[in-house]
């Protein structure tokens, strides 16, 4: 899930990482949801403005969903975003 963050800081795909000191780290949901949303949007070749328009919300509202500090989308909102990508939202409590 290669992602480029603000200030051009990038996270490489897991398959690109090698070495003895490489460990799998599972991000907290607060971080993983914004990163996943950004990856889905970029894979579709959409800007934040284009996706916001599809969802019927403002760019400023959508931008917060991809912000790892300010993101707090509801399950209903995540379902709408999933539908915009022709995906299904699945929530698990394990």
Phi, psi and omega in degrees: 000070180291130182221140174254123181264179176307152181065024176059027174279128184242154174245123183282159172297146181302325181292342180276351184264130178222160177130165182288334185255030178258124182233144176286126178238123179271117180290153176291151180307326180301329180264321186292326180294310177300320180294318178297316179299317179297317180296314179301314181296315181293323178297330178274354180072029182256147171275167176298321180296318180296317180292320178301318179297318177300324183275349181076030179233170179280159176302319182297322178293313181295321181306324179295329180296330180267000180271119185293343179268322187257354185292130176203055182288148176281168177298322178298316179295316178298324177295318178297319179294317178301317179297324179296335178260008185057041178241169175249143175269129177234124179246130180236141169244115186250000000 
